[in-house]
Amino acid sequence: MKYYDTADEVLKRAETITLLLLDVDGVLTTGQLFYGEHGEVMKAFNTLDGQGIKLLQQNGIHVGIISGRKSAALERRAAALGINLIAQGREDKSNALDELLQTYPCPLDQIAYVGDDLPDLLVMRRIGLPIAVPNAHESVHHCAALCTTRAGGEGAVRDVADFLLRAQSKYEQAVATFYES
C-alpha cells in the first residue's frame, strides 16, 4: 500500500473501520465493459477480491457497494458474496451513501471507501478512510489517504481487506483456518 497521509494516521483510522464501501467499475473490475451480441454487458470479477470480502465479513467488517451503473452481473456477484448493502445506477454517490446509511447506520469516520474516478469523490470526502486504486484519476489520488498496490479488478479489494484485517489485528486469526490440517 502507498500512503498519502502518514502511516501512523492511516493505521489509526483503519483500526476503527466497521464498513467498507466499494465502487464497482475500476475497483471490483478493471473498468472495461464488454458487450455481447445482444447488447448485454459482461464484467469480470477477481476471486482474490471475493475471498477478501468474505474474510472481512467473517471478522466483523461489513461490505457494501455504490455503483454508478446498474448491472445484473453485479447483482449476481454481490448475492454470491452475501453483500446486501448495495446501491446501483447512482451517479450521485453522496445521496446513495445517505440512503445506505439509513439501512445500515454507521458513523462516517468508521467507513472506508475505495474509488477510482470523479463521482467517487463525493463519498471519499465524507468518510474516514478514502482509498484509491493505482489507475485512479489524479483527483482521487489527491483525496485518498492511501492507494492499493494492485489495480482495480486485479486484487485491489483484497489489498484493502488484508490491510484492514492487519490494522485491526485480525489477519492471523482470519487466515489461520486455511493453514490448519
Backbone as a chain_set.jsonl record, in Angstrom:
{"seq": "MKYYDTADEVLKRAETITLLLLDVDGVLTTGQLFYGEHGEVMKAFNTLDGQGIKLLQQNGIHVGIISGRKSAALERRAAALGINLIAQGREDKSNALDELLQTYPCPLDQIAYVGDDLPDLLVMRRIGLPIAVPNAHESVHHCAALCTTRAGGEGAVRDVADFLLRAQSKYEQAVATFYES", "coords": {"N": [[0.851, -1.182, 0.0], [0.443, 2.235, -0.688], [1.056, 5.133, 1.059], [-0.605, 8.21, 1.41], [-1.257, 9.953, 3.406], [0.249, 10.191, 6.682], [1.682, 7.092, 7.765], [1.112, 6.275, 10.397], [-1.2, 7.778, 10.997], [-3.018, 6.809, 9.064], [-3.151, 4.086, 9.76], [-4.233, 4.328, 12.32], [-6.794, 5.298, 11.704], [-7.715, 3.129, 10.207], [-7.982, 1.141, 12.109], [-10.454, 1.556, 13.239], [-12.415, 1.041, 11.374], [-15.547, -0.131, 10.348], [-17.147, -0.554, 8.231], [-16.784, -1.217, 4.856], [-16.993, 0.322, 1.829], [-17.475, -0.02, -1.662], [-16.694, 1.058, -4.941], [-17.585, -0.068, -8.232], [-16.978, -0.413, -11.208], [-13.765, -0.266, -12.251], [-12.784, -0.693, -9.75], [-13.817, -3.091, -8.37], [-13.822, -4.31, -10.774], [-11.85, -4.203, -13.831], [-12.674, -1.982, -15.07], [-13.241, -2.095, -17.677], [-15.773, -2.595, -20.116], [-17.575, -5.143, -21.546], [-19.473, -5.919, -24.336], [-22.043, -8.071, -25.26], [-23.389, -9.822, -28.157], [-26.075, -9.256, -28.105], [-26.288, -6.919, -26.795], [-25.902, -7.112, -24.074], [-24.139, -6.429, -21.058], [-21.013, -7.506, -19.986], [-19.0, -8.398, -17.219], [-15.923, -8.888, -15.501], [-14.955, -10.325, -12.467], [-12.615, -10.43, -9.783], [-11.365, -13.258, -8.124], [-9.688, -13.155, -5.914], [-10.423, -10.773, -4.704], [-13.015, -11.46, -3.954], [-12.555, -13.451, -1.983], [-11.242, -11.876, -0.097], [-13.321, -10.114, 0.629], [-15.088, -11.928, 1.834], [-13.488, -12.682, 4.044], [-13.384, -10.242, 5.438], [-16.117, -9.915, 6.114], [-16.486, -12.144, 7.765], [-15.071, -11.344, 9.91], [-16.229, -9.204, 11.171], [-16.393, -6.817, 9.698], [-18.421, -5.014, 7.712], [-19.497, -5.029, 4.286], [-20.231, -3.042, 1.495], [-21.698, -1.764, -1.575], [-21.46, 0.864, -3.918], [-22.523, 1.872, -6.932], [-22.272, 3.525, -10.039], [-23.421, 2.48, -12.237], [-25.976, 0.235, -13.325], [-26.274, -3.251, -13.052], [-26.863, -6.595, -13.944], [-24.968, -8.566, -13.676], [-23.421, -7.604, -11.555], [-25.341, -7.724, -9.511], [-25.623, -10.51, -9.264], [-23.0, -11.214, -8.496], [-22.719, -9.791, -6.076], [-24.744, -11.039, -4.566], [-23.722, -13.641, -4.453], [-21.571, -13.209, -2.797], [-22.764, -12.464, -0.48], [-23.382, -9.795, -0.077], [-25.476, -7.371, 0.892], [-25.89, -4.715, 1.137], [-26.294, -2.414, -1.067], [-26.153, -0.065, -3.691], [-27.161, 0.71, -6.801], [-26.755, 2.065, -10.137], [-26.394, 4.77, -9.611], [-25.414, 7.859, -9.993], [-25.092, 10.059, -8.317], [-23.324, 9.648, -5.802], [-23.042, 10.461, -3.184], [-25.639, 10.928, -2.201], [-26.494, 8.308, -2.475], [-24.879, 7.09, -0.547], [-26.001, 8.246, 1.781], [-28.54, 7.037, 1.704], [-27.856, 4.322, 1.987], [-26.849, 4.427, 4.553], [-29.141, 4.799, 6.012], [-30.213, 2.301, 5.996], [-28.143, 0.796, 7.079], [-26.91, 2.051, 9.71], [-23.981, 3.876, 10.408], [-21.181, 5.453, 11.784], [-19.594, 8.069, 9.971], [-16.812, 8.307, 10.145], [-16.025, 5.73, 10.527], [-16.05, 4.442, 8.174], [-14.617, 3.053, 5.279], [-13.741, 3.69, 1.906], [-13.367, 2.65, -1.419], [-12.327, 3.999, -4.383], [-12.154, 5.179, -7.846], [-12.635, 7.227, -9.673], [-13.97, 10.465, -10.673], [-16.806, 10.685, -9.775], [-16.659, 9.282, -7.375], [-15.464, 10.923, -5.542], [-17.345, 12.408, -4.127], [-18.205, 10.745, -2.092], [-15.77, 9.945, -0.948], [-14.732, 12.26, 0.23], [-16.217, 12.523, 2.478], [-15.97, 10.415, 4.277], [-14.168, 8.249, 6.652], [-11.817, 6.845, 5.77], [-10.526, 7.225, 2.864], [-9.711, 5.526, -0.123], [-7.646, 4.901, -2.905], [-7.234, 3.295, -6.126], [-4.387, 2.189, -8.061], [-4.664, 2.993, -10.786], [-6.42, 5.09, -10.721], [-8.122, 8.238, -11.29], [-6.315, 11.326, -11.167], [-7.373, 13.209, -9.346], [-8.68, 11.636, -7.498], [-6.558, 10.34, -6.292], [-5.438, 12.54, -4.987], [-7.313, 13.008, -3.033], [-7.328, 10.7, -1.552], [-6.289, 8.699, 1.299], [-4.631, 6.58, 1.152], [-3.263, 4.223, -1.255], [-3.962, 1.313, -3.121], [-1.864, -1.562, -3.847], [-2.314, -3.295, -5.973], [-4.133, -3.064, -9.069], [-7.512, -1.981, -9.881], [-9.887, -4.583, -10.197], [-7.926, -6.433, -10.283], [-7.222, -7.454, -7.86], [-7.233, -5.368, -6.032], [-9.18, -4.875, -4.057], [-8.714, -6.995, -2.371], [-6.198, -6.274, -1.414], [-7.002, -4.135, 0.214], [-8.693, -5.443, 2.028], [-6.908, -7.235, 3.35], [-5.183, -5.318, 4.437], [-6.915, -3.86, 6.204], [-7.677, -5.91, 7.97], [-5.181, -6.583, 9.069], [-4.515, -4.119, 10.284], [-6.393, -4.075, 12.272], [-5.601, -6.119, 13.833], [-6.563, -8.684, 13.188], [-5.888, -10.332, 11.147], [-4.156, -12.662, 11.232], [-5.68, -14.542, 12.662], [-7.868, -14.645, 10.964], [-6.925, -15.929, 8.673], [-5.96, -18.279, 9.66], [-7.458, -20.679, 9.646], [-7.059, -21.662, 7.125], [-4.599, -22.752, 7.171], [-4.655, -24.813, 8.901], [-4.688, -28.348, 9.502]], "CA": [[0.0, 0.0, 0.0], [1.147, 3.509, -0.747], [0.413, 6.082, 1.962], [-0.607, 9.633, 1.079], [-1.183, 10.553, 4.731], [1.273, 9.455, 7.417], [1.321, 5.704, 8.036], [0.501, 6.198, 11.724], [-2.556, 8.324, 10.91], [-3.835, 5.881, 8.272], [-3.367, 2.887, 10.572], [-5.143, 4.699, 13.402], [-8.142, 5.338, 11.128], [-8.071, 1.773, 9.762], [-8.34, 0.351, 13.29], [-11.852, 1.806, 13.629], [-13.321, 0.818, 10.238], [-16.543, -1.198, 10.505], [-17.857, -0.688, 6.959], [-16.029, -0.954, 3.63], [-17.832, 0.543, 0.653], [-16.707, -0.187, -2.889], [-17.148, 1.341, -6.295], [-17.503, -1.311, -8.995], [-16.17, -0.301, -12.428], [-12.458, 0.297, -11.955], [-12.362, -1.14, -8.418], [-14.089, -4.532, -8.379], [-13.49, -4.753, -12.133], [-10.805, -3.366, -14.436], [-13.306, -0.796, -15.649], [-13.616, -2.4, -19.056], [-17.112, -3.123, -20.317], [-17.668, -5.997, -22.719], [-20.854, -6.016, -24.782], [-22.375, -9.25, -26.04], [-24.039, -9.538, -29.437], [-27.436, -8.782, -27.862], [-26.182, -5.685, -26.031], [-25.704, -7.343, -22.645], [-22.833, -6.037, -20.547], [-20.339, -8.555, -19.219], [-17.931, -7.904, -16.362], [-15.122, -9.928, -14.853], [-14.621, -10.033, -11.086], [-11.435, -11.159, -9.337], [-11.649, -14.149, -6.99], [-8.942, -12.679, -4.739], [-11.283, -9.776, -4.065], [-14.123, -12.167, -3.316], [-12.081, -14.064, -0.744], [-11.001, -10.785, 0.849], [-14.629, -9.657, 1.113], [-15.564, -12.945, 2.778], [-12.693, -12.567, 5.272], [-13.853, -9.058, 6.167], [-17.441, -10.197, 6.675], [-16.328, -13.12, 8.844], [-14.346, -10.706, 11.008], [-16.957, -8.06, 11.708], [-16.383, -5.619, 8.856], [-19.46, -5.118, 6.695], [-19.088, -4.581, 2.953], [-21.318, -2.561, 0.654], [-21.338, -1.336, -2.922], [-22.128, 2.011, -4.539], [-22.125, 1.852, -8.336], [-22.952, 4.444, -10.935], [-24.031, 1.69, -13.307], [-26.815, -0.889, -12.888], [-25.793, -4.431, -13.754], [-27.306, -7.905, -13.464], [-23.763, -9.293, -13.28], [-23.083, -7.136, -10.217], [-26.327, -8.275, -8.584], [-25.28, -11.912, -9.028], [-21.745, -11.278, -7.736], [-22.999, -9.332, -4.712], [-25.515, -12.09, -3.905], [-22.812, -14.76, -4.201], [-20.683, -12.826, -1.701], [-23.552, -12.089, 0.688], [-23.42, -8.339, 0.078], [-26.861, -6.898, 0.799], [-25.853, -3.257, 1.176], [-25.91, -2.104, -2.44], [-26.858, 0.989, -4.411], [-26.739, 0.634, -8.206], [-27.311, 3.064, -11.052], [-26.431, 6.005, -8.837], [-24.335, 8.803, -10.29], [-24.888, 10.877, -7.124], [-22.922, 8.654, -4.82], [-23.226, 11.009, -1.84], [-27.016, 10.593, -1.824], [-26.535, 6.848, -2.322], [-24.3, 6.829, 0.769], [-27.009, 8.585, 2.788], [-29.584, 6.011, 1.679], [-27.306, 3.097, 2.58], [-26.704, 4.646, 5.995], [-30.459, 4.626, 6.628], [-30.358, 0.852, 6.151], [-27.069, 0.329, 7.96], [-26.302, 3.231, 10.334], [-22.568, 3.741, 10.731], [-20.517, 6.76, 11.796], [-18.811, 8.305, 8.751], [-15.38, 8.082, 10.37], [-15.784, 4.288, 10.577], [-16.26, 3.923, 6.819], [-13.568, 3.132, 4.252], [-14.326, 3.652, 0.564], [-12.383, 2.501, -2.483], [-12.828, 4.586, -5.62], [-11.183, 5.384, -8.919], [-12.941, 8.299, -10.616], [-14.553, 11.689, -10.128], [-18.023, 10.526, -8.964], [-16.322, 8.711, -6.067], [-15.001, 11.977, -4.636], [-18.457, 12.844, -3.281], [-18.189, 9.886, -0.907], [-14.428, 9.922, -0.359], [-14.505, 13.464, 1.036], [-17.073, 12.491, 3.668], [-15.782, 9.244, 5.136], [-12.952, 8.219, 7.453], [-10.625, 6.303, 5.136], [-10.657, 7.16, 1.404], [-8.658, 4.708, -0.718], [-7.589, 4.904, -4.367], [-6.517, 2.221, -6.819], [-3.278, 2.832, -8.781], [-5.075, 3.568, -12.062], [-7.463, 6.082, -10.472], [-7.93, 9.616, -11.757], [-5.421, 12.049, -10.254], [-8.148, 13.859, -8.279], [-8.962, 10.612, -6.494], [-5.307, 10.168, -5.539], [-5.256, 13.707, -4.112], [-8.285, 12.903, -1.945], [-7.14, 9.438, -0.838], [-5.31, 8.565, 2.373], [-3.687, 5.565, 0.689], [-3.516, 3.622, -2.558], [-3.673, -0.115, -3.164], [-0.742, -1.978, -4.684], [-2.875, -3.87, -7.194], [-5.126, -2.263, -9.785], [-8.901, -2.396, -9.828], [-10.167, -5.803, -10.931], [-6.743, -7.304, -10.245], [-6.902, -7.752, -6.469], [-7.17, -4.155, -5.207], [-10.034, -5.015, -2.877], [-8.01, -7.921, -1.47], [-5.197, -5.452, -0.727], [-7.698, -3.373, 1.253], [-9.155, -6.393, 3.047], [-5.75, -7.66, 4.146], [-4.712, -4.14, 5.167], [-7.823, -3.578, 7.318], [-7.572, -7.001, 8.945], [-3.901, -6.425, 9.786], [-4.594, -2.912, 11.12], [-7.259, -4.387, 13.404], [-5.018, -7.314, 14.464], [-7.462, -9.815, 12.93], [-5.45, -11.053, 9.954], [-3.631, -14.001, 11.53], [-6.81, -15.397, 13.019], [-8.736, -14.767, 9.79], [-6.357, -16.876, 7.697], [-5.469, -19.469, 10.359], [-8.192, -21.882, 9.255], [-6.549, -22.153, 5.841], [-3.335, -23.402, 7.433], [-4.883, -25.951, 9.783], [-4.896, -29.612, 8.784]], "C": [[0.892, 1.24, 0.0], [0.368, 4.511, 0.106], [0.517, 7.501, 1.415], [-0.62, 10.474, 2.351], [-0.111, 9.764, 5.49], [0.77, 8.046, 7.737], [0.618, 5.572, 9.381], [-0.945, 6.68, 11.7], [-3.486, 7.367, 10.162], [-4.142, 4.627, 9.084], [-4.335, 3.155, 11.727], [-6.584, 4.728, 12.902], [-8.617, 3.94, 10.748], [-8.516, 0.891, 10.935], [-9.818, 0.467, 13.627], [-12.863, 1.498, 12.525], [-14.249, -0.366, 10.516], [-17.327, -1.443, 9.217], [-16.926, -0.315, 5.813], [-17.014, -0.824, 2.49], [-16.954, 0.561, -0.587], [-17.436, 0.375, -4.097], [-17.005, 0.026, -7.059], [-16.57, -1.169, -10.185], [-14.874, 0.438, -12.128], [-11.937, -0.07, -10.583], [-12.563, -2.652, -8.294], [-13.833, -5.144, -9.755], [-12.386, -3.853, -12.668], [-11.366, -2.061, -14.983], [-13.687, -1.003, -17.104], [-15.03, -2.962, -19.088], [-17.117, -3.91, -21.616], [-19.147, -6.14, -23.07], [-21.03, -7.267, -25.626], [-23.136, -8.857, -27.288], [-25.462, -9.032, -29.281], [-27.444, -7.541, -26.972], [-25.976, -5.869, -24.536], [-24.274, -6.966, -22.26], [-22.27, -7.174, -19.719], [-19.175, -7.933, -18.454], [-17.19, -9.09, -15.773], [-14.75, -9.449, -13.452], [-13.468, -10.93, -10.655], [-11.758, -12.0, -8.098], [-10.849, -13.775, -5.737], [-9.761, -11.648, -3.966], [-12.425, -10.447, -3.319], [-13.715, -12.81, -2.004], [-11.802, -13.001, 0.307], [-12.289, -10.253, 1.446], [-15.182, -10.646, 2.133], [-14.802, -12.865, 4.106], [-13.13, -11.367, 6.105], [-15.178, -9.343, 6.862], [-17.351, -11.151, 7.86], [-15.663, -12.517, 10.072], [-14.936, -9.362, 11.41], [-16.902, -6.778, 10.913], [-17.396, -5.836, 7.731], [-18.947, -4.547, 5.38], [-20.324, -4.18, 2.167], [-20.786, -2.035, -0.654], [-22.145, -0.108, -3.305], [-21.623, 2.082, -5.967], [-22.941, 2.845, -9.153], [-23.732, 3.731, -12.03], [-24.858, 0.563, -12.692], [-26.448, -2.107, -13.721], [-26.312, -5.714, -13.114], [-26.106, -8.724, -12.996], [-23.336, -8.888, -11.871], [-24.057, -7.695, -9.188], [-25.997, -9.728, -8.251], [-24.008, -12.038, -8.192], [-21.968, -10.866, -6.285], [-23.766, -10.406, -3.938], [-24.615, -13.27, -3.548], [-21.892, -14.48, -3.015], [-21.439, -12.419, -0.433], [-23.561, -10.605, 0.967], [-24.849, -7.868, -0.16], [-26.95, -5.378, 0.745], [-25.356, -2.771, -0.178], [-26.799, -1.01, -3.014], [-26.302, 1.0, -5.837], [-27.392, 1.741, -9.023], [-27.39, 4.433, -10.427], [-25.228, 6.874, -9.152], [-24.054, 9.708, -9.101], [-24.587, 9.942, -5.957], [-23.042, 9.161, -3.383], [-24.642, 10.715, -1.344], [-27.174, 9.09, -1.628], [-25.965, 6.442, -0.964], [-25.325, 7.106, 1.86], [-28.107, 7.532, 2.855], [-29.088, 4.702, 2.299], [-27.191, 3.226, 4.093], [-28.043, 4.598, 6.728], [-30.722, 3.145, 6.883], [-29.366, 0.309, 7.161], [-26.387, 1.547, 8.58], [-24.858, 2.958, 10.752], [-21.961, 5.142, 10.765], [-19.605, 6.908, 10.569], [-17.325, 8.024, 8.95], [-15.025, 6.607, 10.491], [-15.995, 3.62, 9.213], [-14.999, 4.113, 5.988], [-14.268, 3.019, 2.905], [-13.197, 3.55, -0.45], [-13.002, 3.016, -3.776], [-11.729, 4.819, -6.632], [-11.458, 6.585, -9.814], [-13.728, 9.421, -9.939], [-15.839, 11.495, -9.323], [-17.766, 9.965, -7.569], [-15.903, 9.771, -5.057], [-16.093, 12.442, -3.686], [-18.564, 12.013, -2.009], [-16.846, 9.984, -0.195], [-14.158, 11.115, 0.544], [-15.268, 13.442, 2.352], [-16.684, 11.429, 4.689], [-14.395, 9.231, 5.79], [-11.694, 7.774, 6.741], [-10.843, 6.167, 3.62], [-9.437, 6.467, 0.791], [-8.775, 4.757, -2.234], [-6.966, 3.606, -4.866], [-5.457, 2.902, -7.683], [-3.682, 3.538, -10.078], [-6.206, 4.584, -11.916], [-7.1, 7.427, -11.088], [-7.111, 10.375, -10.719], [-6.163, 12.733, -9.115], [-8.478, 12.885, -7.154], [-7.719, 10.36, -5.649], [-5.088, 11.329, -4.574], [-6.176, 13.66, -2.897], [-8.007, 11.717, -1.032], [-6.101, 9.539, 0.274], [-4.252, 7.537, 2.006], [-4.163, 4.976, -0.623], [-3.135, 2.146, -2.51], [-2.454, -0.388, -4.041], [-1.255, -2.489, -6.029], [-3.975, -2.991, -7.764], [-6.534, -2.804, -9.567], [-9.13, -3.61, -10.714], [-9.034, -6.805, -10.913], [-6.29, -7.587, -8.804], [-6.815, -6.535, -5.564], [-7.997, -4.285, -3.935], [-9.402, -5.987, -1.881], [-6.908, -7.187, -0.718], [-5.828, -4.713, 0.447], [-8.141, -4.297, 2.382], [-8.005, -6.829, 3.946], [-5.23, -6.51, 5.007], [-5.589, -3.869, 6.387], [-7.733, -4.661, 8.388], [-6.267, -6.918, 9.732], [-3.949, -5.236, 10.734], [-5.416, -3.174, 12.374], [-6.805, -5.654, 14.144], [-5.917, -8.54, 14.336], [-6.955, -10.721, 11.816], [-5.021, -12.49, 10.254], [-4.752, -14.976, 11.86], [-7.707, -15.646, 11.799], [-8.224, -15.819, 8.812], [-5.911, -18.193, 8.335], [-6.172, -20.754, 9.903], [-7.688, -22.475, 7.946], [-5.217, -22.89, 5.992], [-3.481, -24.646, 8.298], [-5.119, -27.208, 8.96], [-6.191, -30.277, 9.204]], "O": [[1.957, 1.263, 0.618], [-0.829, 4.713, -0.099], [1.592, 7.941, 1.007], [-0.067, 11.574, 2.379], [0.384, 8.761, 4.977], [-0.424, 7.839, 7.955], [-0.364, 4.84, 9.498], [-1.817, 6.063, 12.312], [-4.619, 7.144, 10.589], [-5.281, 4.159, 9.09], [-5.156, 2.303, 12.066], [-7.491, 4.247, 13.581], [-9.785, 3.603, 10.943], [-9.341, -0.006, 10.759], [-10.38, -0.439, 14.242], [-14.063, 1.681, 12.732], [-13.799, -1.455, 10.871], [-18.079, -2.412, 9.116], [-16.348, 0.772, 5.801], [-17.781, -1.745, 2.213], [-15.84, 1.084, -0.572], [-18.643, 0.189, -4.254], [-16.36, -0.901, -6.569], [-15.48, -1.741, -10.182], [-14.886, 1.622, -11.791], [-10.779, 0.204, -10.267], [-11.6, -3.401, -8.132], [-13.648, -6.355, -9.878], [-12.027, -2.858, -12.038], [-10.615, -1.145, -15.319], [-14.379, -0.173, -17.693], [-15.433, -3.712, -18.198], [-16.711, -3.402, -22.661], [-19.971, -6.445, -22.207], [-20.282, -7.506, -26.575], [-23.49, -7.691, -27.464], [-26.012, -8.441, -30.21], [-28.493, -7.155, -26.455], [-25.885, -4.885, -23.802], [-23.333, -7.158, -23.03], [-22.952, -7.735, -18.862], [-18.465, -7.066, -18.962], [-17.763, -10.161, -15.572], [-14.292, -8.322, -13.269], [-13.359, -12.067, -11.115], [-12.353, -11.503, -7.141], [-11.287, -14.051, -4.621], [-9.786, -11.652, -2.735], [-12.763, -10.062, -2.2], [-14.446, -12.726, -1.017], [-12.098, -13.206, 1.484], [-12.347, -9.97, 2.643], [-15.689, -10.242, 3.18], [-15.406, -12.968, 5.173], [-13.235, -11.458, 7.328], [-15.345, -9.051, 8.046], [-18.062, -10.983, 8.85], [-15.686, -13.11, 11.151], [-14.234, -8.491, 11.924], [-17.33, -5.736, 11.409], [-17.238, -6.735, 6.905], [-18.069, -3.684, 5.368], [-21.335, -4.883, 2.171], [-19.578, -1.876, -0.83], [-23.349, -0.037, -3.057], [-20.439, 2.324, -6.2], [-24.15, 2.978, -8.968], [-24.601, 4.322, -12.671], [-24.484, 0.003, -11.661], [-26.325, -2.019, -14.942], [-26.214, -5.9, -11.901], [-26.207, -9.486, -12.035], [-22.933, -9.739, -11.078], [-23.641, -8.1, -8.103], [-26.08, -10.135, -7.092], [-23.939, -12.868, -7.285], [-21.464, -11.516, -5.369], [-23.463, -10.655, -2.771], [-24.735, -13.836, -2.461], [-21.481, -15.402, -2.311], [-20.822, -12.07, 0.573], [-23.727, -10.187, 2.113], [-25.366, -7.954, -1.274], [-27.976, -4.825, 0.349], [-24.15, -2.718, -0.421], [-28.019, -1.021, -2.85], [-25.12, 1.267, -6.049], [-28.435, 2.28, -8.654], [-28.335, 5.182, -10.675], [-24.138, 6.642, -8.628], [-22.906, 10.094, -8.882], [-25.483, 9.512, -5.23], [-23.134, 8.356, -2.456], [-24.825, 10.299, -0.2], [-27.892, 8.644, -0.733], [-26.503, 5.552, -0.305], [-25.501, 6.292, 2.767], [-28.557, 7.172, 3.943], [-29.816, 4.051, 3.049], [-27.408, 2.261, 4.826], [-28.076, 4.378, 7.939], [-31.373, 2.78, 7.862], [-29.704, -0.532, 7.994], [-25.391, 2.033, 8.043], [-24.56, 1.936, 11.372], [-22.207, 5.938, 9.859], [-18.923, 5.958, 10.185], [-16.653, 7.558, 8.03], [-13.845, 6.262, 10.55], [-16.103, 2.398, 9.115], [-14.392, 5.184, 5.989], [-15.278, 2.326, 2.783], [-12.199, 4.265, -0.36], [-14.052, 2.544, -4.212], [-10.542, 4.68, -6.336], [-10.612, 6.94, -10.635], [-14.099, 9.318, -8.769], [-15.961, 12.097, -8.257], [-18.584, 10.159, -6.67], [-15.979, 9.544, -3.85], [-15.801, 12.83, -2.555], [-18.97, 12.523, -0.965], [-16.797, 10.094, 1.031], [-13.427, 10.992, 1.527], [-14.999, 14.249, 3.242], [-17.044, 11.545, 5.86], [-13.56, 10.091, 5.514], [-10.607, 8.259, 7.055], [-11.291, 5.122, 3.147], [-8.294, 6.77, 1.131], [-9.873, 4.664, -2.783], [-6.265, 2.911, -4.129], [-5.605, 4.079, -8.011], [-3.105, 4.567, -10.429], [-6.879, 4.901, -12.897], [-5.935, 7.712, -11.367], [-7.206, 10.093, -9.525], [-5.626, 12.827, -8.012], [-8.544, 13.275, -5.988], [-7.813, 10.187, -4.434], [-4.605, 11.124, -3.46], [-5.849, 14.213, -1.847], [-8.403, 11.725, 0.134], [-5.169, 10.341, 0.21], [-3.118, 7.602, 2.482], [-5.297, 5.192, -1.052], [-2.114, 1.776, -1.931], [-2.064, 0.44, -4.864], [-0.709, -2.162, -7.083], [-4.658, -2.27, -7.036], [-6.718, -3.938, -9.125], [-8.635, -3.67, -11.84], [-9.157, -7.901, -11.459], [-5.129, -7.916, -8.562], [-6.362, -6.656, -4.425], [-7.569, -3.858, -2.863], [-9.546, -5.811, -0.671], [-6.695, -7.432, 0.469], [-5.263, -4.67, 1.54], [-7.981, -3.969, 3.557], [-8.124, -6.791, 5.17], [-4.878, -6.708, 6.17], [-5.073, -3.669, 7.487], [-7.716, -4.357, 9.581], [-6.257, -7.159, 10.939], [-3.477, -5.329, 11.867], [-5.17, -2.571, 13.419], [-7.537, -6.191, 14.975], [-6.02, -9.341, 15.266], [-7.54, -11.776, 11.567], [-5.478, -13.425, 9.598], [-4.758, -16.11, 11.382], [-8.241, -16.743, 11.634], [-9.018, -16.525, 8.189], [-5.525, -19.122, 7.626], [-5.535, -21.801, 9.791], [-7.875, -23.664, 7.69], [-4.761, -23.563, 5.068], [-2.547, -25.439, 8.419], [-5.675, -27.15, 7.863], [-6.526, -31.35, 8.7]]}, "num_chains": 1, "name": "protein.A"}
